[in-house]
Amino acid sequence: MTEKSEPAELDPVADAILEMVAASDAKGISPEDAARAYAETRRKKTDPPDLWRRYLPAVRQQALHLARERRIAILRRGEMQDPTAPIKGVIRLAKRRKG
């Protein structure tokens, strides 16, 4: 008897990335934009203005995870990158292209 495994709940950062990418245009979003938006949902009065920097590594990690699951695309210079290979430089997170 086999049971269908339900997909595990996503990390809140991954959820935020998916929402932002879905609402974005073809150019996608930058990881910094995603980190800033997520940080604002977590902000307390005593937090520094650059709180978003604390979330940037988590955004990059979750973006790789989502790209490996083929839920988003990681773009560099407009070209889709292989999420299993090292990616350096400026990237954008975008909807996956059909085909």
C-alpha positions as CSV (number, residue, x, y, z in Angstrom):
1,M,0.0,0.0,0.0
2,T,1.6,3.3,-1.1
3,E,0.5,6.6,0.1
4,K,0.9,9.8,-1.9
5,S,3.3,12.1,0.0
6,E,2.0,15.6,0.3
7,P,4.4,18.3,-0.7
8,A,6.3,19.7,2.3
9,E,5.4,23.2,3.3
10,L,7.7,25.8,1.8
11,D,9.9,28.1,3.8
12,P,8.3,31.5,4.3
13,V,11.1,33.1,2.3
14,A,10.4,30.7,-0.6
15,D,6.7,31.6,-0.4
16,A,7.6,35.3,-0.6
17,I,9.9,34.7,-3.6
18,L,7.2,32.7,-5.5
19,E,4.6,35.5,-4.8
20,M,6.9,38.2,-6.0
21,V,8.0,36.3,-9.1
22,A,4.4,35.6,-10.0
23,A,3.6,39.3,-9.8
24,S,6.7,40.4,-11.7
25,D,7.2,41.1,-15.4
26,A,9.5,39.1,-17.8
27,K,12.6,40.7,-16.3
28,G,11.9,39.2,-12.9
29,I,13.1,40.4,-9.5
30,S,16.4,40.8,-7.9
31,P,17.3,38.8,-4.8
32,E,17.7,42.2,-3.0
33,D,14.1,43.1,-3.8
34,A,12.9,39.8,-2.4
35,A,15.0,40.3,0.8
36,R,13.8,43.8,1.3
37,A,10.1,42.8,0.9
38,Y,10.5,39.8,3.2
39,A,12.4,41.9,5.8
40,E,9.5,44.4,5.9
41,T,7.1,41.7,6.9
42,R,9.4,40.8,9.9
43,R,10.5,44.4,10.9
44,K,10.3,45.5,14.5
45,K,10.7,49.1,15.7
46,T,14.3,48.5,16.9
47,D,15.5,46.9,13.7
48,P,18.2,48.7,11.6
49,P,17.3,50.2,8.2
50,D,19.4,47.5,6.4
51,L,17.6,44.6,8.1
52,W,17.0,43.1,4.6
53,R,20.8,42.2,4.4
54,R,20.2,39.6,7.1
55,Y,17.7,37.8,4.8
56,L,19.7,38.0,1.6
57,P,21.6,34.6,2.1
58,A,18.2,32.9,2.9
59,V,16.7,34.4,-0.3
60,R,19.6,33.2,-2.4
61,Q,19.5,29.7,-0.8
62,Q,15.7,29.4,-1.3
63,A,16.0,30.7,-4.9
64,L,18.4,27.9,-5.7
65,H,16.0,25.4,-4.1
66,L,13.1,26.7,-6.1
67,A,15.1,26.7,-9.3
68,R,16.2,23.1,-8.8
69,E,12.5,22.2,-8.4
70,R,11.8,24.0,-11.6
71,R,9.5,26.5,-10.0
72,I,11.4,29.6,-10.9
73,A,14.3,30.5,-13.2
74,I,17.6,32.1,-12.3
75,L,18.7,34.6,-14.9
76,R,22.1,36.1,-15.5
77,R,22.4,38.6,-18.3
78,G,18.9,37.5,-19.4
79,E,20.0,33.8,-19.9
80,M,18.6,31.0,-17.7
81,Q,21.3,29.5,-15.5
82,D,21.8,25.9,-14.4
83,P,20.9,25.9,-10.7
84,T,23.1,22.9,-10.1
85,A,26.2,24.8,-11.2
86,P,27.9,27.6,-9.4
87,I,26.3,31.0,-10.2
88,K,28.3,34.1,-9.7
89,G,27.5,37.7,-10.4
90,V,24.3,39.7,-10.7
91,I,21.2,37.5,-11.0
92,R,17.5,37.9,-11.3
93,L,14.7,35.5,-10.3
94,A,12.0,35.1,-12.9
95,K,9.1,32.9,-14.0
96,R,10.2,29.8,-15.9
97,R,9.8,30.1,-19.6
98,K,7.7,27.6,-21.5
99,G,9.7,25.1,-23.5
